[in-house]
Amino acid sequence: MIELHGWVTIRGTYKVTFEEDNEDILIDNIKKEIENLSWFKPQVKALNGDCFLEFTIFANRQNPQTEEVFKLYKKIGELACGSYGLIYLYDDEAVGRENQFQVFSLSRGSIKEHIDSYLSPIIPTIEDAE
């Protein structure tokens, strides 16, 4: 079983200032990347002047949709190096990680994997062993 939750705030740079003209071009480029995906089609949303993506996937196992989540995450890091966010992934078929969430952070253009200390180990933190 796959349970995946994620979000990313889209920013062109990690510097404080940001030019609106460049923001429109950047968001258009990210929307084009989403259009080129076959399975994963999140919508870019905007609130209070910030653009972002948020998404949740439940699936029986890893599939093209879950693979495209990471493909898009990587591409956003390349196009908009100031973007940041998290992906929480539970994959009960991940060898050695069957009882834990995997956490992936995006910041300064790169994705890093982290050990989850909030919801893992799933048994007994979330579920009983029985």
Biotite code that builds the C-alpha atoms (Angstrom):
import biotite.structure as struc

atoms = struc.array([
    struc.Atom([0.000, 0.000, 0.000], chain_id="A", res_id=1, res_name="MET", atom_name="CA", element="C"),
    struc.Atom([1.168, 3.519, -0.826], chain_id="A", res_id=2, res_name="ILE", atom_name="CA", element="C"),
    struc.Atom([0.142, 6.562, 1.169], chain_id="A", res_id=3, res_name="GLU", atom_name="CA", element="C"),
    struc.Atom([1.725, 9.784, -0.034], chain_id="A", res_id=4, res_name="LEU", atom_name="CA", element="C"),
    struc.Atom([1.075, 13.340, 1.172], chain_id="A", res_id=5, res_name="HIS", atom_name="CA", element="C"),
    struc.Atom([2.990, 16.344, -0.052], chain_id="A", res_id=6, res_name="GLY", atom_name="CA", element="C"),
    struc.Atom([3.171, 20.053, -0.619], chain_id="A", res_id=7, res_name="TRP", atom_name="CA", element="C"),
    struc.Atom([5.567, 22.547, -2.140], chain_id="A", res_id=8, res_name="VAL", atom_name="CA", element="C"),
    struc.Atom([5.653, 26.347, -1.962], chain_id="A", res_id=9, res_name="THR", atom_name="CA", element="C"),
    struc.Atom([6.935, 27.670, -5.272], chain_id="A", res_id=10, res_name="ILE", atom_name="CA", element="C"),
    struc.Atom([9.579, 30.379, -5.191], chain_id="A", res_id=11, res_name="ARG", atom_name="CA", element="C"),
    struc.Atom([12.025, 31.357, -7.888], chain_id="A", res_id=12, res_name="GLY", atom_name="CA", element="C"),
    struc.Atom([14.817, 32.159, -5.477], chain_id="A", res_id=13, res_name="THR", atom_name="CA", element="C"),
    struc.Atom([15.638, 31.781, -1.804], chain_id="A", res_id=14, res_name="TYR", atom_name="CA", element="C"),
    struc.Atom([16.440, 35.480, -1.601], chain_id="A", res_id=15, res_name="LYS", atom_name="CA", element="C"),
    struc.Atom([13.832, 37.699, 0.046], chain_id="A", res_id=16, res_name="VAL", atom_name="CA", element="C"),
    struc.Atom([12.962, 39.739, -3.067], chain_id="A", res_id=17, res_name="THR", atom_name="CA", element="C"),
    struc.Atom([11.011, 38.273, -5.956], chain_id="A", res_id=18, res_name="PHE", atom_name="CA", element="C"),
    struc.Atom([10.027, 39.918, -9.239], chain_id="A", res_id=19, res_name="GLU", atom_name="CA", element="C"),
    struc.Atom([6.396, 39.409, -10.236], chain_id="A", res_id=20, res_name="GLU", atom_name="CA", element="C"),
    struc.Atom([7.178, 39.280, -13.968], chain_id="A", res_id=21, res_name="ASP", atom_name="CA", element="C"),
    struc.Atom([9.523, 36.355, -13.432], chain_id="A", res_id=22, res_name="ASN", atom_name="CA", element="C"),
    struc.Atom([6.968, 34.669, -11.170], chain_id="A", res_id=23, res_name="GLU", atom_name="CA", element="C"),
    struc.Atom([4.380, 34.473, -13.970], chain_id="A", res_id=24, res_name="ASP", atom_name="CA", element="C"),
    struc.Atom([6.926, 32.914, -16.336], chain_id="A", res_id=25, res_name="ILE", atom_name="CA", element="C"),
    struc.Atom([8.058, 30.489, -13.636], chain_id="A", res_id=26, res_name="LEU", atom_name="CA", element="C"),
    struc.Atom([4.492, 29.366, -12.831], chain_id="A", res_id=27, res_name="ILE", atom_name="CA", element="C"),
    struc.Atom([3.736, 28.949, -16.556], chain_id="A", res_id=28, res_name="ASP", atom_name="CA", element="C"),
    struc.Atom([6.831, 26.745, -16.909], chain_id="A", res_id=29, res_name="ASN", atom_name="CA", element="C"),
    struc.Atom([5.768, 24.592, -13.959], chain_id="A", res_id=30, res_name="ILE", atom_name="CA", element="C"),
    struc.Atom([2.241, 24.278, -15.388], chain_id="A", res_id=31, res_name="LYS", atom_name="CA", element="C"),
    struc.Atom([3.788, 23.111, -18.690], chain_id="A", res_id=32, res_name="LYS", atom_name="CA", element="C"),
    struc.Atom([5.779, 20.479, -16.797], chain_id="A", res_id=33, res_name="GLU", atom_name="CA", element="C"),
    struc.Atom([2.549, 19.270, -15.178], chain_id="A", res_id=34, res_name="ILE", atom_name="CA", element="C"),
    struc.Atom([0.817, 19.134, -18.590], chain_id="A", res_id=35, res_name="GLU", atom_name="CA", element="C"),
    struc.Atom([3.642, 16.887, -19.846], chain_id="A", res_id=36, res_name="ASN", atom_name="CA", element="C"),
    struc.Atom([3.031, 14.342, -17.078], chain_id="A", res_id=37, res_name="LEU", atom_name="CA", element="C"),
    struc.Atom([0.801, 11.378, -17.902], chain_id="A", res_id=38, res_name="SER", atom_name="CA", element="C"),
    struc.Atom([-0.683, 10.470, -14.521], chain_id="A", res_id=39, res_name="TRP", atom_name="CA", element="C"),
    struc.Atom([0.026, 13.078, -11.860], chain_id="A", res_id=40, res_name="PHE", atom_name="CA", element="C"),
    struc.Atom([-1.909, 16.295, -12.517], chain_id="A", res_id=41, res_name="LYS", atom_name="CA", element="C"),
    struc.Atom([-1.862, 18.611, -9.468], chain_id="A", res_id=42, res_name="PRO", atom_name="CA", element="C"),
    struc.Atom([-3.082, 22.169, -9.836], chain_id="A", res_id=43, res_name="GLN", atom_name="CA", element="C"),
    struc.Atom([-0.966, 25.176, -8.986], chain_id="A", res_id=44, res_name="VAL", atom_name="CA", element="C"),
    struc.Atom([-2.896, 27.187, -6.406], chain_id="A", res_id=45, res_name="LYS", atom_name="CA", element="C"),
    struc.Atom([-2.346, 30.678, -5.022], chain_id="A", res_id=46, res_name="ALA", atom_name="CA", element="C"),
    struc.Atom([-3.162, 32.115, -1.596], chain_id="A", res_id=47, res_name="LEU", atom_name="CA", element="C"),
    struc.Atom([-2.014, 35.396, -0.103], chain_id="A", res_id=48, res_name="ASN", atom_name="CA", element="C"),
    struc.Atom([0.423, 35.967, -2.958], chain_id="A", res_id=49, res_name="GLY", atom_name="CA", element="C"),
    struc.Atom([2.187, 32.589, -2.753], chain_id="A", res_id=50, res_name="ASP", atom_name="CA", element="C"),
    struc.Atom([1.839, 29.772, -5.283], chain_id="A", res_id=51, res_name="CYS", atom_name="CA", element="C"),
    struc.Atom([1.905, 26.170, -4.148], chain_id="A", res_id=52, res_name="PHE", atom_name="CA", element="C"),
    struc.Atom([0.987, 22.566, -4.870], chain_id="A", res_id=53, res_name="LEU", atom_name="CA", element="C"),
    struc.Atom([-0.554, 20.098, -2.454], chain_id="A", res_id=54, res_name="GLU", atom_name="CA", element="C"),
    struc.Atom([-1.361, 16.467, -3.157], chain_id="A", res_id=55, res_name="PHE", atom_name="CA", element="C"),
    struc.Atom([-2.322, 13.122, -1.698], chain_id="A", res_id=56, res_name="THR", atom_name="CA", element="C"),
    struc.Atom([-2.118, 9.697, -3.316], chain_id="A", res_id=57, res_name="ILE", atom_name="CA", element="C"),
    struc.Atom([-3.389, 6.359, -2.047], chain_id="A", res_id=58, res_name="PHE", atom_name="CA", element="C"),
    struc.Atom([-2.488, 3.363, -4.227], chain_id="A", res_id=59, res_name="ALA", atom_name="CA", element="C"),
    struc.Atom([-1.970, -0.380, -3.950], chain_id="A", res_id=60, res_name="ASN", atom_name="CA", element="C"),
    struc.Atom([1.727, -0.073, -4.837], chain_id="A", res_id=61, res_name="ARG", atom_name="CA", element="C"),
    struc.Atom([4.303, 2.174, -6.485], chain_id="A", res_id=62, res_name="GLN", atom_name="CA", element="C"),
    struc.Atom([3.014, 3.193, -9.918], chain_id="A", res_id=63, res_name="ASN", atom_name="CA", element="C"),
    struc.Atom([3.654, 5.788, -12.632], chain_id="A", res_id=64, res_name="PRO", atom_name="CA", element="C"),
    struc.Atom([1.678, 8.405, -10.703], chain_id="A", res_id=65, res_name="GLN", atom_name="CA", element="C"),
    struc.Atom([3.870, 8.123, -7.608], chain_id="A", res_id=66, res_name="THR", atom_name="CA", element="C"),
    struc.Atom([6.998, 8.153, -9.781], chain_id="A", res_id=67, res_name="GLU", atom_name="CA", element="C"),
    struc.Atom([5.811, 11.361, -11.455], chain_id="A", res_id=68, res_name="GLU", atom_name="CA", element="C"),
    struc.Atom([5.412, 13.061, -8.054], chain_id="A", res_id=69, res_name="VAL", atom_name="CA", element="C"),
    struc.Atom([9.162, 12.818, -7.546], chain_id="A", res_id=70, res_name="PHE", atom_name="CA", element="C"),
    struc.Atom([9.891, 13.713, -11.166], chain_id="A", res_id=71, res_name="LYS", atom_name="CA", element="C"),
    struc.Atom([7.880, 16.936, -10.778], chain_id="A", res_id=72, res_name="LEU", atom_name="CA", element="C"),
    struc.Atom([9.396, 17.674, -7.361], chain_id="A", res_id=73, res_name="TYR", atom_name="CA", element="C"),
    struc.Atom([12.883, 17.423, -8.863], chain_id="A", res_id=74, res_name="LYS", atom_name="CA", element="C"),
    struc.Atom([11.900, 19.612, -11.832], chain_id="A", res_id=75, res_name="LYS", atom_name="CA", element="C"),
    struc.Atom([10.432, 22.291, -9.542], chain_id="A", res_id=76, res_name="ILE", atom_name="CA", element="C"),
    struc.Atom([13.734, 22.316, -7.639], chain_id="A", res_id=77, res_name="GLY", atom_name="CA", element="C"),
    struc.Atom([15.572, 22.887, -10.920], chain_id="A", res_id=78, res_name="GLU", atom_name="CA", element="C"),
    struc.Atom([13.227, 25.585, -12.251], chain_id="A", res_id=79, res_name="LEU", atom_name="CA", element="C"),
    struc.Atom([12.565, 27.369, -8.954], chain_id="A", res_id=80, res_name="ALA", atom_name="CA", element="C"),
    struc.Atom([15.473, 26.841, -6.568], chain_id="A", res_id=81, res_name="CYS", atom_name="CA", element="C"),
    struc.Atom([13.788, 28.819, -3.784], chain_id="A", res_id=82, res_name="GLY", atom_name="CA", element="C"),
    struc.Atom([10.894, 26.353, -3.596], chain_id="A", res_id=83, res_name="SER", atom_name="CA", element="C"),
    struc.Atom([10.473, 24.242, -0.499], chain_id="A", res_id=84, res_name="TYR", atom_name="CA", element="C"),
    struc.Atom([8.204, 21.491, 0.756], chain_id="A", res_id=85, res_name="GLY", atom_name="CA", element="C"),
    struc.Atom([7.780, 17.980, 2.115], chain_id="A", res_id=86, res_name="LEU", atom_name="CA", element="C"),
    struc.Atom([6.635, 14.594, 0.906], chain_id="A", res_id=87, res_name="ILE", atom_name="CA", element="C"),
    struc.Atom([5.539, 11.987, 3.446], chain_id="A", res_id=88, res_name="TYR", atom_name="CA", element="C"),
    struc.Atom([5.517, 8.492, 1.918], chain_id="A", res_id=89, res_name="LEU", atom_name="CA", element="C"),
    struc.Atom([4.456, 5.189, 3.423], chain_id="A", res_id=90, res_name="TYR", atom_name="CA", element="C"),
    struc.Atom([5.206, 2.135, 1.275], chain_id="A", res_id=91, res_name="ASP", atom_name="CA", element="C"),
    struc.Atom([4.553, -1.171, 3.023], chain_id="A", res_id=92, res_name="ASP", atom_name="CA", element="C"),
    struc.Atom([6.635, -2.947, 0.351], chain_id="A", res_id=93, res_name="GLU", atom_name="CA", element="C"),
    struc.Atom([9.767, -0.801, 0.839], chain_id="A", res_id=94, res_name="ALA", atom_name="CA", element="C"),
    struc.Atom([12.370, -3.293, 2.043], chain_id="A", res_id=95, res_name="VAL", atom_name="CA", element="C"),
    struc.Atom([13.694, -2.225, 5.424], chain_id="A", res_id=96, res_name="GLY", atom_name="CA", element="C"),
    struc.Atom([11.135, 0.568, 5.667], chain_id="A", res_id=97, res_name="ARG", atom_name="CA", element="C"),
    struc.Atom([7.891, -1.409, 5.909], chain_id="A", res_id=98, res_name="GLU", atom_name="CA", element="C"),
    struc.Atom([7.095, 0.071, 9.319], chain_id="A", res_id=99, res_name="ASN", atom_name="CA", element="C"),
    struc.Atom([7.954, 3.714, 8.763], chain_id="A", res_id=100, res_name="GLN", atom_name="CA", element="C"),
    struc.Atom([7.210, 6.820, 6.778], chain_id="A", res_id=101, res_name="PHE", atom_name="CA", element="C"),
    struc.Atom([9.871, 8.129, 4.455], chain_id="A", res_id=102, res_name="GLN", atom_name="CA", element="C"),
    struc.Atom([10.208, 11.910, 4.467], chain_id="A", res_id=103, res_name="VAL", atom_name="CA", element="C"),
    struc.Atom([11.592, 13.890, 1.541], chain_id="A", res_id=104, res_name="PHE", atom_name="CA", element="C"),
    struc.Atom([12.309, 17.596, 1.783], chain_id="A", res_id=105, res_name="SER", atom_name="CA", element="C"),
    struc.Atom([12.813, 20.019, -1.071], chain_id="A", res_id=106, res_name="LEU", atom_name="CA", element="C"),
    struc.Atom([14.907, 23.101, -0.373], chain_id="A", res_id=107, res_name="SER", atom_name="CA", element="C"),
    struc.Atom([17.483, 25.139, -2.270], chain_id="A", res_id=108, res_name="ARG", atom_name="CA", element="C"),
    struc.Atom([16.902, 23.031, -5.372], chain_id="A", res_id=109, res_name="GLY", atom_name="CA", element="C"),
    struc.Atom([17.656, 19.627, -3.885], chain_id="A", res_id=110, res_name="SER", atom_name="CA", element="C"),
    struc.Atom([15.681, 16.735, -2.457], chain_id="A", res_id=111, res_name="ILE", atom_name="CA", element="C"),
    struc.Atom([16.882, 15.010, 0.699], chain_id="A", res_id=112, res_name="LYS", atom_name="CA", element="C"),
    struc.Atom([15.528, 11.984, 2.533], chain_id="A", res_id=113, res_name="GLU", atom_name="CA", element="C"),
    struc.Atom([15.019, 12.155, 6.301], chain_id="A", res_id=114, res_name="HIS", atom_name="CA", element="C"),
    struc.Atom([14.132, 9.780, 9.119], chain_id="A", res_id=115, res_name="ILE", atom_name="CA", element="C"),
    struc.Atom([10.601, 10.346, 10.397], chain_id="A", res_id=116, res_name="ASP", atom_name="CA", element="C"),
    struc.Atom([10.319, 10.720, 14.153], chain_id="A", res_id=117, res_name="SER", atom_name="CA", element="C"),
    struc.Atom([6.680, 11.820, 14.352], chain_id="A", res_id=118, res_name="TYR", atom_name="CA", element="C"),
    struc.Atom([4.630, 8.938, 12.920], chain_id="A", res_id=119, res_name="LEU", atom_name="CA", element="C"),
    struc.Atom([7.194, 6.146, 12.769], chain_id="A", res_id=120, res_name="SER", atom_name="CA", element="C"),
    struc.Atom([7.471, 3.364, 13.608], chain_id="A", res_id=121, res_name="PRO", atom_name="CA", element="C"),
    struc.Atom([3.922, 2.869, 12.357], chain_id="A", res_id=122, res_name="ILE", atom_name="CA", element="C"),
    struc.Atom([3.489, -0.039, 14.788], chain_id="A", res_id=123, res_name="ILE", atom_name="CA", element="C"),
    struc.Atom([3.004, 0.951, 17.641], chain_id="A", res_id=124, res_name="PRO", atom_name="CA", element="C"),
    struc.Atom([2.806, 4.742, 16.963], chain_id="A", res_id=125, res_name="THR", atom_name="CA", element="C"),
    struc.Atom([-0.274, 4.572, 14.708], chain_id="A", res_id=126, res_name="ILE", atom_name="CA", element="C"),
    struc.Atom([-1.424, 0.946, 14.679], chain_id="A", res_id=127, res_name="GLU", atom_name="CA", element="C"),
    struc.Atom([-1.479, -2.034, 17.020], chain_id="A", res_id=128, res_name="ASP", atom_name="CA", element="C"),
    struc.Atom([0.617, -5.055, 16.108], chain_id="A", res_id=129, res_name="ALA", atom_name="CA", element="C"),
    struc.Atom([-2.420, -7.305, 15.897], chain_id="A", res_id=130, res_name="GLU", atom_name="CA", element="C"),
])
